[in-house]
Structures are given as structure tokens and as C-alpha cells.
Amino acid sequence: MTSPDDVARPGPAEGDGGETRRGTAYGFLAYGIWGVFPLYFHALKPSGAFEILAHRIIWTLVFCAGVLLARRDLAWVGPFLRQRRLTLGITAAAFLIATNWVIYVFAVLTGHTYEAALGYFLNPIVTVGLGVVVLGERLRPLQWAAVVVGLVAALYLAIAGGTFPWVSLSLAFSFGLYGLVKKKVGASLEAMQSLAAETVVLAPVALVILAVLAARHDATFLGHGTGHPVLLVLAGPVTAVPLLLFAAAARRIPLVTVGLIQFVTPVLQLLCGVFLLGEDVSTGLWIGFGIVWVALMLLTLDSIRARPGRPIDACEPGTA
């Protein structure tokens, strides 16, 4: 996945149908790209999860730097470095999203894309729960019901599956905490600036990973045809483009619309895993998915009833 934008912008003016249609199209494109990520990461074999993570960091940084240089958007760097709270927040966010990325890629490469999809189905429920535990937010009845149903789903999956659903919960919590950190940091950086700063933080880690792999002769960048290195380099734009599309959608459509569109991602991930990557989902897991979907329907109903016209805070939705 992908990263949420921390810029809150006002929604479209009422009656601005053209902007709304464009925003909806951008939203579907962003979540659609995130939804087919399993196919892209599967195509990166024989690279392992950590090598893919390293290349994703390096080439995303290169892409972001190129865009920022092209539009001469570097004036924010100095003020950013002088704000200790902001730099610490971005550093924490960087390591959270890196954790999310590597677990997600590991799930895809090991034939557990369906568990990754479950993680992103659980993410809205985890986000609501973190709001209560960390921010002290008060929940409405339907939100409480959704959290309780989500806990029931997690417990059922642990019992029915025979193992703790660590992949799904790790993805849900790492991304939920990432969004929480970005929200606490505030709307200080635009999407591209934030992603650039996060990848700068992670770049030394990526270089160490690549150096270790090279020393062990486990690097796969070369020696697997011309297509393989091209696909690894494309990890940069593949990471950044859906984020930019999402940011464009966030300026044009309300939260409820984005809340509905965001489920495109885990649905597509699940379909990719089952029908295109040949993964086998047990009956018990399908029941677990069903319980989670009940919780999501409760959250969706609550958002429609309580916040029909609220402008979107772009930090809320997103994916790996």
C-alpha cells in the first residue's frame, strides 16, 4: 500500500457536478490501483519482501524529488527541519508505513493476499477503536456496535483459523497508527512533500538492506531479464501516483463518498488473491469476512446518517 494525505481541504461547492465527477473518478482510480497491487508485487518475484521494500523506498524518493524539483517546491524543507515535533512525527510515520509495506508484500509473496485484504477491511474499525483509546473520542451507538462486531470477528478468526491472524491485524494496526500519527502531526505538509520526507527518513534503511543483500549475493535487481529491474524502478511512481490521485479526489468529494469508494481496494485484493493468484480461502475465513463486513456496514450507515456533508480529511482513508 499506500499512504494517506494529511491535508484537509474543503469539499466541493454544492451543485459543482463536474468537480464531483472528476473527484469520484480520481478516487476510483486511486483505490483501483491500490486494489491490484497484489498482481504487481507478485510480478516482482524472485525479489523478497525486504528487497521490494528497499526499492520501493529508493525509487519513490527519486520520483518525489523529481516532481518537487520540477515544480520548484522546496521552500517547505527548511521550516520542516526546524519543527522538531513535525520531524519526529514524520519519522514515526515513516517507520509505521514501512512496517505496513513489508508485511503487505510478505503476505502477497507467500500466498496470503486474502489476509492482507482482511487487514484493510479491518482498518476502518481499528481506526475508530484507536480514536477511543488514544484520542478519547466518544463513539455513537452504531460505531460502538461496529467495534464490538470487529472484535468478535478477530476472535472468531483466531479460533476458527487455529492461528492468530497476525498479518491482518498487523496491517490494520500499522496503517491505523500511521493515520493517527499523521493526524496528530497536523496538516503541515502536502501529500508529495510528506511522502518525500518519509522516504528520506527511510532511505538509509533501504540502502543498508540493499547492501546486505548484495554482500550475500541475494540481490535480484540484475540477472532476471530487463523487465525485472524496470518493474522494481516503477515501484516509485506506482507508490506515488495513486496517492496523488487520492489527494485530488479528497479536494472534490465528501467523506461519505470516499468511505464507500475505499472498500474497492480490499475487494479487488481479495478477488486478485482468490481468482488470479489461486489462493484458497477456507469456509471459516469466509465466515470471518462476513462478520467484518457486518461491522463495515454499521460504520458506513453511521457515516451516512451522521456526517453526510462533512468535508473530507484526507488523512482518513487509504491503503498500503
C-alpha positions in Angstrom: 0.0 0.0 0.0 -0.2 3.5 0.1 -0.2 6.4 2.1 -2.9 8.8 3.3 -2.6 12.5 2.6 -2.7 14.7 5.7 -4.1 17.8 4.0 -7.7 18.7 5.0 -9.3 20.7 2.2 -12.9 21.9 1.8 -15.3 19.8 -0.2 -16.8 20.9 -3.5 -19.4 23.5 -3.6 -23.0 22.2 -3.8 -24.0 21.7 -7.4 -20.5 21.5 -8.8 -21.2 18.3 -10.6 -18.2 18.4 -12.9 -15.8 18.6 -9.9 -17.6 15.9 -8.1 -17.5 13.6 -11.1 -13.8 14.2 -11.5 -13.2 13.6 -7.8 -15.1 10.4 -7.9 -13.2 9.2 -10.9 -9.9 10.1 -9.2 -11.0 8.2 -6.1 -11.9 5.1 -8.1 -8.6 5.2 -9.9 -6.6 5.6 -6.7 -8.3 2.8 -4.9 -8.4 0.6 -8.0 -4.6 0.9 -8.4 -4.2 0.0 -4.7 -6.6 -2.9 -5.2 -4.4 -4.5 -7.9 -1.2 -4.1 -6.0 -1.1 -7.9 -5.3 -0.6 -8.5 -9.1 2.3 -6.0 -9.2 4.1 -7.3 -6.2 3.6 -10.9 -7.3 5.3 -10.0 -10.6 8.3 -8.8 -8.7 9.3 -12.3 -7.7 12.0 -13.6 -7.1 12.6 -10.4 -5.1 11.8 -10.9 -1.4 9.7 -8.6 0.8 12.6 -6.6 2.2 14.3 -6.1 -1.2 11.0 -4.9 -2.6 10.6 -2.6 0.4 14.1 -1.1 -0.2 13.5 -0.5 -3.9 10.1 1.0 -3.2 11.6 3.5 -0.8 14.5 4.5 -3.0 12.5 4.9 -6.2 9.7 6.6 -4.5 12.2 9.1 -3.1 13.6 9.6 -6.6 10.2 10.1 -8.1 9.1 12.6 -5.4 12.4 14.5 -5.6 12.0 14.8 -9.4 8.4 16.1 -9.1 9.3 18.6 -6.3 12.3 19.8 -8.3 10.3 20.2 -11.5 7.7 22.3 -9.8 10.3 24.1 -7.6 8.6 23.1 -4.5 11.4 23.0 -1.9 10.6 26.1 0.2 9.0 23.8 2.8 12.2 21.9 3.6 13.8 24.5 5.9 10.7 25.1 8.0 10.1 21.4 8.2 13.6 20.7 9.6 13.2 23.4 12.2 10.0 21.9 13.6 11.1 19.1 16.0 7.5 17.8 16.6 6.9 17.6 12.9 10.1 15.8 12.1 9.6 13.3 14.9 6.1 12.7 13.7 7.1 12.2 10.1 9.9 9.8 11.3 7.4 7.8 13.3 5.0 7.7 10.4 7.8 6.6 8.0 8.6 3.5 10.1 5.0 2.7 10.6 4.3 2.8 6.8 7.5 0.8 6.1 6.2 -1.9 8.5 2.9 -1.9 6.7 4.6 -2.1 3.3 6.8 -5.0 4.2 4.1 -7.1 5.9 1.8 -6.5 2.9 4.4 -7.6 0.4 5.3 -10.6 2.5 1.6 -11.6 2.6 1.3 -11.4 -1.2 4.6 -13.2 -1.9 3.6 -16.1 0.5 0.2 -16.6 -1.0 -1.8 -14.8 1.7 -3.3 -11.9 -0.2 -6.7 -12.7 1.3 -5.2 -12.0 4.7 -3.9 -8.6 3.5 -7.4 -7.8 2.1 -8.9 -8.7 5.5 -6.4 -6.3 7.1 -7.7 -3.4 5.0 -11.3 -4.4 5.7 -10.5 -4.2 9.4 -8.6 -0.9 9.1 -11.7 1.4 9.5 -12.8 -0.5 12.6 -9.2 -0.3 14.1 -9.1 3.4 13.3 -12.4 4.0 15.2 -11.0 2.0 18.1 -7.8 4.0 18.2 -9.8 7.2 18.3 -11.4 6.0 21.5 -8.3 4.6 23.2 -5.7 7.2 22.1 -7.7 10.4 21.4 -10.5 9.8 23.9 -13.2 10.2 21.3 -16.8 9.4 22.1 -18.5 6.9 19.8 -22.1 6.9 18.6 -24.1 3.7 19.2 -23.5 2.3 15.6 -19.8 2.9 16.0 -19.7 1.0 19.2 -21.6 -1.8 17.6 -19.1 -1.9 14.7 -16.1 -2.1 17.1 -17.7 -4.9 19.1 -18.6 -6.8 15.9 -15.0 -6.2 14.7 -13.6 -7.7 18.0 -15.9 -10.7 17.5 -14.6 -11.2 14.0 -11.0 -11.1 15.2 -11.7 -13.6 18.0 -13.6 -15.9 15.6 -10.8 -15.8 13.0 -8.2 -16.7 15.7 -10.3 -19.6 16.9 -11.6 -20.9 13.6 -8.3 -20.4 11.8 -6.3 -22.1 14.5 -3.7 -19.3 14.4 -3.6 -15.7 15.5 -4.5 -13.5 12.4 -1.3 -11.5 12.8 -0.9 -10.5 9.2 -4.4 -8.9 9.0 -4.2 -7.3 12.4 -0.6 -6.0 11.8 -1.7 -4.4 8.6 -4.8 -2.9 10.2 -3.0 -1.5 13.2 0.2 -0.3 11.4 -1.9 1.7 8.9 -4.3 2.8 11.6 -1.4 4.1 13.7 0.2 5.7 10.6 -3.0 7.7 10.0 -3.2 8.6 13.7 0.4 9.9 13.7 -0.3 11.9 10.6 -3.4 13.4 12.1 -1.5 14.3 15.3 1.2 16.0 13.2 -1.4 18.1 11.5 -1.9 19.5 8.0 1.6 20.8 7.7 2.8 19.1 4.5 1.1 18.2 1.2 0.9 14.7 0.0 4.0 14.7 -2.2 6.0 16.7 0.4 5.1 14.2 3.2 5.9 11.2 1.1 9.2 12.7 0.1 10.1 13.4 3.8 9.1 9.9 4.9 11.2 8.2 2.2 14.2 10.4 3.1 13.9 9.1 6.6 13.8 5.5 5.3 16.4 5.8 2.6 19.4 4.9 4.9 17.5 1.7 6.0 16.8 0.9 2.3 20.5 1.3 1.4 21.6 -1.0 4.2 19.1 -3.6 3.1 20.3 -3.5 -0.5 24.0 -3.6 0.7 23.4 -6.6 2.9 21.5 -8.4 0.0 24.4 -7.6 -2.4 27.0 -8.8 0.1 25.1 -12.1 0.5 24.6 -12.3 -3.3 20.8 -12.4 -2.8 20.0 -9.2 -4.7 17.7 -9.8 -7.7 17.9 -6.4 -9.4 20.1 -7.8 -12.2 20.2 -11.2 -13.7 16.5 -11.8 -14.2 15.9 -10.1 -17.6 15.3 -6.5 -18.4 11.7 -6.5 -17.3 12.5 -7.2 -13.6 14.7 -4.1 -12.9 12.1 -2.0 -14.8 9.4 -3.2 -12.6 11.4 -2.5 -9.4 12.1 1.0 -10.6 8.4 1.5 -11.3 7.8 1.0 -7.6 8.4 4.8 -7.2 5.6 6.1 -9.5 3.4 3.1 -8.6 3.6 4.2 -5.0 3.2 8.0 -5.6 0.6 8.2 -8.4 -2.4 6.7 -6.5 -1.6 9.0 -3.6 -1.7 12.0 -5.9 -5.0 10.7 -7.4 -6.4 10.3 -3.9 -5.3 13.8 -2.9 -7.1 15.2 -6.0 -10.2 13.2 -5.1 -10.0 14.5 -1.5 -10.4 18.1 -2.6 -13.5 17.4 -4.6 -15.7 14.8 -2.9 -17.2 14.4 0.7 -16.1 11.9 3.3 -19.1 9.6 2.8 -18.2 9.1 -0.9 -14.6 8.3 -0.1 -15.7 6.0 2.7 -17.7 4.0 0.2 -15.1 4.0 -2.5 -12.3 2.9 -0.2 -13.8 -0.6 0.0 -12.9 -1.1 -3.7 -9.3 -1.8 -2.6 -9.8 -4.8 -0.3 -12.5 -6.2 -2.5 -10.1 -6.1 -5.5 -7.3 -7.5 -3.4 -9.5 -10.4 -2.3 -10.6 -11.1 -5.9 -6.9 -10.9 -7.1 -5.9 -13.4 -4.4 -8.7 -15.9 -5.0 -9.3 -15.8 -8.7 -6.0 -14.6 -10.2 -3.3 -15.8 -7.8 -5.1 -19.1 -7.0 -5.2 -18.7 -3.2 -7.5 -21.0 -1.3 -9.9 -19.3 1.3 -11.4 -21.7 3.8 -15.1 -21.6 4.7 -14.2 -20.4 8.2 -12.3 -17.5 6.8 -15.3 -16.5 4.5 -17.5 -16.5 7.6 -14.9 -14.2 9.3 -15.0 -11.9 6.3 -18.8 -11.9 6.6 -18.6 -10.8 10.2 -16.2 -8.0 9.3 -18.5 -6.8 6.5 -21.4 -6.5 9.0 -19.2 -4.2 11.1 -18.3 -2.2 8.0 -21.9 -1.8 7.0 -22.6 -0.4 10.5 -19.8 2.1 10.1 -21.0 3.1 6.7 -24.6 3.5 7.9 -23.3 5.7 10.8 -21.3 7.9 8.4 -24.2 8.4 6.1 -26.6 9.3 9.0 -24.2 11.5 11.0 -21.8 13.2 8.5 -23.4 13.5 5.1 -21.9 16.8 4.2 -18.7 16.9 6.2 -15.6 17.8 4.1 -13.1 15.1 3.8 -10.0 15.0 5.9 -7.6 13.3 3.5 -5.8 11.5 6.3 -8.6 9.1 7.0 -8.8 6.7 4.1 -6.1 5.0 2.1 -4.1 1.8 1.7 -0.6 0.3 1.6 
